[in-house]
Amino acid sequence: MAETGTAESLLTFPCVFPLKVMGRREDGFAQLVCDVVMRHAPDFNAGTIEMRTSKNGRYLSLTVTLNAKSREQLDALYSELSKHPMVMMVL
């Protein structure tokens, strides 16, 4: 049980939080990620998204950095992104 308490204390809110989202390189992926992030963090600046294509060009990694207000906000964002069929992984 002590692990939960320790994990919760690792972040102090509000904080700047980078989130990496990976998926296949297809039309609409970056826009989808941006839209989901904006729903959970309306002050997110879409111009700060960092994009990186895989070596073979089949996958796209997006790093979004947001001003996280709470653990609940991050959990909800992670949950929505993880459930979307275009998203392969969220870190």
N, C-alpha and C positions, 0 to 999 in steps of 0.2 A: 504494500500500500504506500510505502514511502516514496516509491518511484513516481507516482502520480503527482504528489506534492512537489517533488523536485522538478519534474518536467514543466509544471505550471509556472514555476518561479523563474524559469530560464528567460522568459520574455517579460519586458516591462512595457506596458502600453501607455500612450501611443508609441509606436516605433516604425521605422522604415523596414519593410519586409520584402525581400525578393522571393519570387515564386517562379519556378521553371515548369513550363507546360510543353509536353511533346506530343506530336501527332504526325500523321502522314502529310506530306506536302500536297495540299489540295486547295482548290478555290474555296474561300470563305473561312478557312481555319483561323487565320489571324484575327479576322473581324469577329468571329464567334468568341474567341478568348477575350478580346477587348470588350465586347458587349457584356459578357458574364462578369468580368472584373468591375466594369462600371456600375452594374446593378448592386454590387456589394460595397464598392468604394467609389462613390460619385465624384470624389475629388481626384481620381486617378487621371494622370496625363498620358494619353495613348501615344503621344510622341516619344515617350521614353522606352517603349518596348524594344528589346534587343532581339534580333532574329538571327538564327544560325541554321544553315542547311547542312544535312548530313553529307558525308563524303560522297555518297552515290546520288545525292539529290532527291532521295525518296522521302525523307523525313525532315520535319521542321521543329526546331526548339525555340520557344519564346520565353524570354525572361521578362516578367512584369514586376516592377517594384512599386509597392503601394505604401501608403501611410496607414498601417493597421491600427485600428482603434481598440480592438478587443480580441480575445481568443475565440469568442463565438463568431465574430465576423470572419476570421480566418478559417474556422471549421466549416462554416456555411459555404464559403467560396470554394474551398478544397472539395467539399462534397459535390457541389453542382458541377464543377469542372470534371471531376473524376467519373461522374455518371454519364457524361456526354459521349456518344459513340465516336465522335471525331477525335477525342482525346485519348491517347494511349497511356500517358503517365503524367502525374503531377508531383513535383518535388518541392 
